[in-house]
């Protein structure tokens, strides 16, 4: 759960996107990670996020075993057991990695690129509205948070995934296109 919050925190700081979480996961939860995902990786952050980390040496390793994902960013291992704080779901031929617990899930579409994996978040481009999201989800709710220190408000969306529409969303021009990459280590 600690890592899911860690990644969510990273996503919130990305100024170029609109945060979207889901009340449900797409497809059907698998009991184990697919063999094609099992392995040792280095997590490569999106380019817009790397700019905020200039001067810091942040290296995150990820080990995917059949029943868990282990992340280490220099502060020790964080273990996430499948179908506990993380799930891998299959819908048709596509896989989705879901972090957190319903009704607050961070959903990533997993796309295999050679030996590596790209994790495309469900976040939208900056400035996307609820009306633009409605054709792709069965329900869209606006969530407004106010920072206690600065008074700045942040708008995000909570959606309910419709399995028949999720592929269309990822193919649309409103989805945030910068993925996290799991670069397979030899």
Secondary structure in CASP SS format (residue, H / E / C, confidence):
PFRMAT SS
TARGET T0000
AUTHOR 0000-0000-0000
METHOD secondary structure of the structure
MODEL  1
X C 1.00
X H 1.00
X H 1.00
X H 1.00
X H 1.00
X H 1.00
X H 1.00
X H 1.00
X H 1.00
X H 1.00
X H 1.00
X H 1.00
X H 1.00
X C 1.00
X C 1.00
X C 1.00
X E 1.00
X E 1.00
X C 1.00
X E 1.00
X E 1.00
X E 1.00
X C 1.00
X C 1.00
X C 1.00
X C 1.00
X C 1.00
X E 1.00
X E 1.00
X C 1.00
X C 1.00
X C 1.00
X C 1.00
X C 1.00
X C 1.00
X C 1.00
X C 1.00
X C 1.00
X E 1.00
X E 1.00
X E 1.00
X E 1.00
X E 1.00
X E 1.00
X C 1.00
X C 1.00
X H 1.00
X H 1.00
X H 1.00
X H 1.00
X H 1.00
X H 1.00
X H 1.00
X C 1.00
X C 1.00
X C 1.00
X C 1.00
X C 1.00
X C 1.00
X E 1.00
X E 1.00
X E 1.00
X E 1.00
X E 1.00
X C 1.00
X C 1.00
X C 1.00
X E 1.00
X E 1.00
X E 1.00
X E 1.00
X E 1.00
X C 1.00
X C 1.00
X C 1.00
X C 1.00
X E 1.00
X E 1.00
X E 1.00
X E 1.00
X E 1.00
X E 1.00
X C 1.00
X C 1.00
X C 1.00
X E 1.00
X E 1.00
X E 1.00
X E 1.00
X E 1.00
X E 1.00
X C 1.00
X C 1.00
X E 1.00
X E 1.00
X E 1.00
X E 1.00
X E 1.00
X E 1.00
X E 1.00
X E 1.00
X C 1.00
X C 1.00
X E 1.00
X E 1.00
X E 1.00
X E 1.00
X E 1.00
X E 1.00
X E 1.00
X E 1.00
X E 1.00
X E 1.00
X C 1.00
X C 1.00
X E 1.00
X E 1.00
X E 1.00
X E 1.00
X E 1.00
X E 1.00
X C 1.00
X C 1.00
X E 1.00
X E 1.00
X C 1.00
X C 1.00
X C 1.00
X C 1.00
X H 1.00
X H 1.00
X H 1.00
X H 1.00
X H 1.00
X C 1.00
X C 1.00
X E 1.00
X E 1.00
X E 1.00
X E 1.00
X E 1.00
X E 1.00
X E 1.00
X E 1.00
X E 1.00
X E 1.00
X C 1.00
X C 1.00
X C 1.00
X C 1.00
X C 1.00
X C 1.00
X E 1.00
X E 1.00
X E 1.00
X E 1.00
X E 1.00
X E 1.00
X E 1.00
X E 1.00
X E 1.00
X C 1.00
X C 1.00
X C 1.00
X C 1.00
X H 1.00
X H 1.00
X H 1.00
X H 1.00
X H 1.00
X H 1.00
X C 1.00
X C 1.00
X C 1.00
X E 1.00
X C 1.00
X C 1.00
X C 1.00
X C 1.00
X E 1.00
X E 1.00
X E 1.00
X E 1.00
X E 1.00
X C 1.00
X C 1.00
END
